[in-house]
Amino acid sequence: MMTDTAKNPLILEKAKKLKLLILDVDGVLTDGKLFFDNQGNEYKSFHAQDGHGIKLLRQTGVEVAIISGRKSIVVELRMKSLGINHVYQGYEDKRSAFAELINQLGLTPAQVAHVGDDLLDLPIMSRVGLSIAVNDATSTVKQHADWCTTRGGGQGAVREVCDLIMQAQGHFDDIVNAYLK
């Protein structure tokens, strides 16, 4: 179910044009907590609903990409399991990865949405057609977002975004009905 903000005609119009969804990782696909064991192994927790939403969105023809400031083997493995081929890690300045990605896919910034939670995301958020902040993003990021999810990072916020895009583009009901048969 869409929130009142998501029902905003301007948000829906922007979402209708999207061909690419770019996600940050820490604080968007995860709750932002970083866990390390004594050997330096990193652990992250991803929400299953986010993963399923990404798979459903990709089935509608919308590409999904990752641009993250950190590098992580865990992220590489999770994105591979979701079929996400556009994974850019270790980009504290995310602008070059963004430019390369839209050039490679032949897209305009208006055809792109970005979901972020912290200041590193603002350079892309200020360039895309639909900028989205997760509910627990910093206040500055929320101020610069077109839309803010009701859920926090790592808590189903990405699923909320995927559902919004599928609803705006007219695919959501067909997807739900396929599960009801």
Contacts in CASP RR format, 6 or more apart in sequence:
PFRMAT RR
TARGET T0000
AUTHOR 0000-0000-0000
METHOD contacts of the structure
MODEL  1
MMTDTAKNPLILEKAKKLKLLILDVDGVLTDGKLFFDNQGNEYKSFHAQD
GHGIKLLRQTGVEVAIISGRKSIVVELRMKSLGINHVYQGYEDKRSAFAE
LINQLGLTPAQVAHVGDDLLDLPIMSRVGLSIAVNDATSTVKQHADWCTT
RGGGQGAVREVCDLIMQAQGHFDDIVNAYLK
2 163 0 8 1.000
2 164 0 8 1.000
2 167 0 8 1.000
3 150 0 8 1.000
5 11 0 8 1.000
5 147 0 8 1.000
5 148 0 8 1.000
6 12 0 8 1.000
6 147 0 8 1.000
6 160 0 8 1.000
6 164 0 8 1.000
8 147 0 8 1.000
10 146 0 8 1.000
11 130 0 8 1.000
11 146 0 8 1.000
11 147 0 8 1.000
11 164 0 8 1.000
11 168 0 8 1.000
12 167 0 8 1.000
12 168 0 8 1.000
13 168 0 8 1.000
14 110 0 8 1.000
14 113 0 8 1.000
14 129 0 8 1.000
14 130 0 8 1.000
14 146 0 8 1.000
15 113 0 8 1.000
15 130 0 8 1.000
15 164 0 8 1.000
15 165 0 8 1.000
15 167 0 8 1.000
15 168 0 8 1.000
15 169 0 8 1.000
16 168 0 8 1.000
16 169 0 8 1.000
17 110 0 8 1.000
17 111 0 8 1.000
17 129 0 8 1.000
18 62 0 8 1.000
18 111 0 8 1.000
18 112 0 8 1.000
18 113 0 8 1.000
18 129 0 8 1.000
18 130 0 8 1.000
18 165 0 8 1.000
18 168 0 8 1.000
18 169 0 8 1.000
19 61 0 8 1.000
19 62 0 8 1.000
19 63 0 8 1.000
19 105 0 8 1.000
19 107 0 8 1.000
19 111 0 8 1.000
19 112 0 8 1.000
20 62 0 8 1.000
20 63 0 8 1.000
20 64 0 8 1.000
20 65 0 8 1.000
20 101 0 8 1.000
20 102 0 8 1.000
20 105 0 8 1.000
20 107 0 8 1.000
20 111 0 8 1.000
20 112 0 8 1.000
20 113 0 8 1.000
21 57 0 8 1.000
21 62 0 8 1.000
21 63 0 8 1.000
21 64 0 8 1.000
21 65 0 8 1.000
21 112 0 8 1.000
21 113 0 8 1.000
21 114 0 8 1.000
21 115 0 8 1.000
21 161 0 8 1.000
21 162 0 8 1.000
21 165 0 8 1.000
22 64 0 8 1.000
22 65 0 8 1.000
22 66 0 8 1.000
22 67 0 8 1.000
22 98 0 8 1.000
22 101 0 8 1.000
22 112 0 8 1.000
22 113 0 8 1.000
22 114 0 8 1.000
22 115 0 8 1.000
22 124 0 8 1.000
22 128 0 8 1.000
23 29 0 8 1.000
23 64 0 8 1.000
23 65 0 8 1.000
23 66 0 8 1.000
23 67 0 8 1.000
23 114 0 8 1.000
23 115 0 8 1.000
23 116 0 8 1.000
23 158 0 8 1.000
24 66 0 8 1.000
24 67 0 8 1.000
24 68 0 8 1.000
24 69 0 8 1.000
24 114 0 8 1.000
24 115 0 8 1.000
24 116 0 8 1.000
24 117 0 8 1.000
24 118 0 8 1.000
24 120 0 8 1.000
24 121 0 8 1.000
25 44 0 8 1.000
25 66 0 8 1.000
25 68 0 8 1.000
25 69 0 8 1.000
25 70 0 8 1.000
25 72 0 8 1.000
25 75 0 8 1.000
26 32 0 8 1.000
26 34 0 8 1.000
26 44 0 8 1.000
26 68 0 8 1.000
26 69 0 8 1.000
26 70 0 8 1.000
26 117 0 8 1.000
27 116 0 8 1.000
27 117 0 8 1.000
27 118 0 8 1.000
27 134 0 8 1.000
27 136 0 8 1.000
27 153 0 8 1.000
27 154 0 8 1.000
28 115 0 8 1.000
28 116 0 8 1.000
28 117 0 8 1.000
28 134 0 8 1.000
28 153 0 8 1.000
28 154 0 8 1.000
28 157 0 8 1.000
28 158 0 8 1.000
29 46 0 8 1.000
29 47 0 8 1.000
29 50 0 8 1.000
29 66 0 8 1.000
29 78 0 8 1.000
29 153 0 8 1.000
29 154 0 8 1.000
29 158 0 8 1.000
30 44 0 8 1.000
30 45 0 8 1.000
30 46 0 8 1.000
30 153 0 8 1.000
30 154 0 8 1.000
31 45 0 8 1.000
31 152 0 8 1.000
31 153 0 8 1.000
31 154 0 8 1.000
31 155 0 8 1.000
32 117 0 8 1.000
32 153 0 8 1.000
32 154 0 8 1.000
33 45 0 8 1.000
34 42 0 8 1.000
34 44 0 8 1.000
35 42 0 8 1.000
35 43 0 8 1.000
35 44 0 8 1.000
36 42 0 8 1.000
36 43 0 8 1.000
37 43 0 8 1.000
42 72 0 8 1.000
42 73 0 8 1.000
42 74 0 8 1.000
43 74 0 8 1.000
44 72 0 8 1.000
44 74 0 8 1.000
44 75 0 8 1.000
44 78 0 8 1.000
45 154 0 8 1.000
46 78 0 8 1.000
46 154 0 8 1.000
47 154 0 8 1.000
47 155 0 8 1.000
47 156 0 8 1.000
47 158 0 8 1.000
47 159 0 8 1.000
49 156 0 8 1.000
49 159 0 8 1.000
50 154 0 8 1.000
50 156 0 8 1.000
50 157 0 8 1.000
50 158 0 8 1.000
50 159 0 8 1.000
50 162 0 8 1.000
51 82 0 8 1.000
51 158 0 8 1.000
51 159 0 8 1.000
52 159 0 8 1.000
53 158 0 8 1.000
53 159 0 8 1.000
53 162 0 8 1.000
53 163 0 8 1.000
54 64 0 8 1.000
54 82 0 8 1.000
54 84 0 8 1.000
54 158 0 8 1.000
54 162 0 8 1.000
55 82 0 8 1.000
55 83 0 8 1.000
56 162 0 8 1.000
56 166 0 8 1.000
56 175 0 8 1.000
57 64 0 8 1.000
57 162 0 8 1.000
57 165 0 8 1.000
57 166 0 8 1.000
58 64 0 8 1.000
58 83 0 8 1.000
58 84 0 8 1.000
59 175 0 8 1.000
60 165 0 8 1.000
60 166 0 8 1.000
60 169 0 8 1.000
60 171 0 8 1.000
60 175 0 8 1.000
62 165 0 8 1.000
62 169 0 8 1.000
63 86 0 8 1.000
63 105 0 8 1.000
64 82 0 8 1.000
64 84 0 8 1.000
64 86 0 8 1.000
65 84 0 8 1.000
65 86 0 8 1.000
65 87 0 8 1.000
65 88 0 8 1.000
65 101 0 8 1.000
66 75 0 8 1.000
66 79 0 8 1.000
66 84 0 8 1.000
66 86 0 8 1.000
66 87 0 8 1.000
66 88 0 8 1.000
66 89 0 8 1.000
67 88 0 8 1.000
67 91 0 8 1.000
67 94 0 8 1.000
67 97 0 8 1.000
67 98 0 8 1.000
67 101 0 8 1.000
67 124 0 8 1.000
68 75 0 8 1.000
68 88 0 8 1.000
68 89 0 8 1.000
68 90 0 8 1.000
68 91 0 8 1.000
69 89 0 8 1.000
69 90 0 8 1.000
69 91 0 8 1.000
69 92 0 8 1.000
69 94 0 8 1.000
69 120 0 8 1.000
70 89 0 8 1.000
70 90 0 8 1.000
71 89 0 8 1.000
71 90 0 8 1.000
72 89 0 8 1.000
75 87 0 8 1.000
75 89 0 8 1.000
76 87 0 8 1.000
76 89 0 8 1.000
79 87 0 8 1.000
86 101 0 8 1.000
86 104 0 8 1.000
86 105 0 8 1.000
88 94 0 8 1.000
88 97 0 8 1.000
88 100 0 8 1.000
88 101 0 8 1.000
91 97 0 8 1.000
92 120 0 8 1.000
93 123 0 8 1.000
94 120 0 8 1.000
94 121 0 8 1.000
94 123 0 8 1.000
94 124 0 8 1.000
95 123 0 8 1.000
95 124 0 8 1.000
95 127 0 8 1.000
98 123 0 8 1.000
98 124 0 8 1.000
98 127 0 8 1.000
102 108 0 8 1.000
102 109 0 8 1.000
102 112 0 8 1.000
109 127 0 8 1.000
109 128 0 8 1.000
109 129 0 8 1.000
110 128 0 8 1.000
110 129 0 8 1.000
111 129 0 8 1.000
112 128 0 8 1.000
112 129 0 8 1.000
112 130 0 8 1.000
113 128 0 8 1.000
113 129 0 8 1.000
113 130 0 8 1.000
113 131 0 8 1.000
113 132 0 8 1.000
113 161 0 8 1.000
113 165 0 8 1.000
114 121 0 8 1.000
114 124 0 8 1.000
114 125 0 8 1.000
114 128 0 8 1.000
114 130 0 8 1.000
114 131 0 8 1.000
114 132 0 8 1.000
115 132 0 8 1.000
115 133 0 8 1.000
115 134 0 8 1.000
115 149 0 8 1.000
115 157 0 8 1.000
115 158 0 8 1.000
115 161 0 8 1.000
116 125 0 8 1.000
116 132 0 8 1.000
116 133 0 8 1.000
116 134 0 8 1.000
116 137 0 8 1.000
116 141 0 8 1.000
116 145 0 8 1.000
117 133 0 8 1.000
117 134 0 8 1.000
117 136 0 8 1.000
117 137 0 8 1.000
117 138 0 8 1.000
117 141 0 8 1.000
117 153 0 8 1.000
118 137 0 8 1.000
118 138 0 8 1.000
118 141 0 8 1.000
119 138 0 8 1.000
119 140 0 8 1.000
119 141 0 8 1.000
121 141 0 8 1.000
122 140 0 8 1.000
122 141 0 8 1.000
122 144 0 8 1.000
125 131 0 8 1.000
125 132 0 8 1.000
125 133 0 8 1.000
125 141 0 8 1.000
125 144 0 8 1.000
125 145 0 8 1.000
126 144 0 8 1.000
129 146 0 8 1.000
130 146 0 8 1.000
130 147 0 8 1.000
131 144 0 8 1.000
131 145 0 8 1.000
131 146 0 8 1.000
131 147 0 8 1.000
132 145 0 8 1.000
132 146 0 8 1.000
132 147 0 8 1.000
132 148 0 8 1.000
132 149 0 8 1.000
132 161 0 8 1.000
133 141 0 8 1.000
133 142 0 8 1.000
133 144 0 8 1.000
133 145 0 8 1.000
133 147 0 8 1.000
133 148 0 8 1.000
133 149 0 8 1.000
134 148 0 8 1.000
134 149 0 8 1.000
134 151 0 8 1.000
134 152 0 8 1.000
134 153 0 8 1.000
134 154 0 8 1.000
134 157 0 8 1.000
135 148 0 8 1.000
135 149 0 8 1.000
135 150 0 8 1.000
135 151 0 8 1.000
135 152 0 8 1.000
135 153 0 8 1.000
135 157 0 8 1.000
136 152 0 8 1.000
136 153 0 8 1.000
137 145 0 8 1.000
137 148 0 8 1.000
142 148 0 8 1.000
147 164 0 8 1.000
149 156 0 8 1.000
149 157 0 8 1.000
149 160 0 8 1.000
149 161 0 8 1.000
150 160 0 8 1.000
151 157 0 8 1.000
151 159 0 8 1.000
151 160 0 8 1.000
163 172 0 8 1.000
166 172 0 8 1.000
166 175 0 8 1.000
END
